[in-house]
Amino acid sequence: MSQASPKRSAAAAPKRRTSRRLRFIAAVRFADGRTQCFSVDNARDHDEARRMVFDEVEDVAAVVISDYR
């Protein structure tokens, strides 16, 4: 005997896509020549991440911001 196959529900709710939260990594060179990387998790874009680094870290000579993957 063959068994009846289960029927798929036509009312299945589509899955929502959640927007991925942006993360950035900041490579910082200090005035004395040291370097350090920081994770910036709460910025909306590269410009805001850069501003946040300058606001939080002292004696910064240069900053490079990149997407965190």
N, C-alpha and C positions, 0 to 999 in steps of 0.2 A: 504494500500500500504506500502510496505517496503521501507525504505530509504537506499540509498547507504552509506556504511560506509566510512569514510575518509581514504584515502590511506596514509600510512606512507612513508615519503621520504627516499629513499635508500641512498641519498647523505647527510644525516645528519652528521655533523662533530662530531667526538668523543670528549668527554670532556677531557681536559688536567688535569692531576693531578699536582698540584703544591706542591713542597716539603715544608713541614711545617718548619717554622723557629724555630730553637732551642732556648729554653729559659732555663735558669738555675737559681737556687736560692742558695745563699751563706749564710750559717750560720757562723757568725764571732764571735770569743771570743777575746776580747781585753786584753792587758797586765794587765789592772787594774781590770779585772774580769767581765766587762760589756759584754753583748751579743747583737747582732743586726743581722737582716736578710736583705739581699740585693738581688734585682733582677738583673740578668746579661743577657741582651737581645741580645748583639751583639758579642757573642763568638761563635767560630766554634765547640769547644769541651770542655770537663771538664777541661783539662789542661790549655787551654787558659783562661777560666773563672777564674780559680784559680790565674793565673798570673795577670789578670786584677784587681782582688780584692787587691792583694798585692801591685800593682802599685798605686792604687787609695786611699787606706785606710792606715792610719798610726797606729802604735802600735798594730799590729795584733799578737796575740799569737797562734791562730789556726783558720783554715777555713775548712768547710765541704761544698762540692759542690754537688748539686743534680739536677735532671731534674725537671723542673717546669711544673706541670700538672694542 
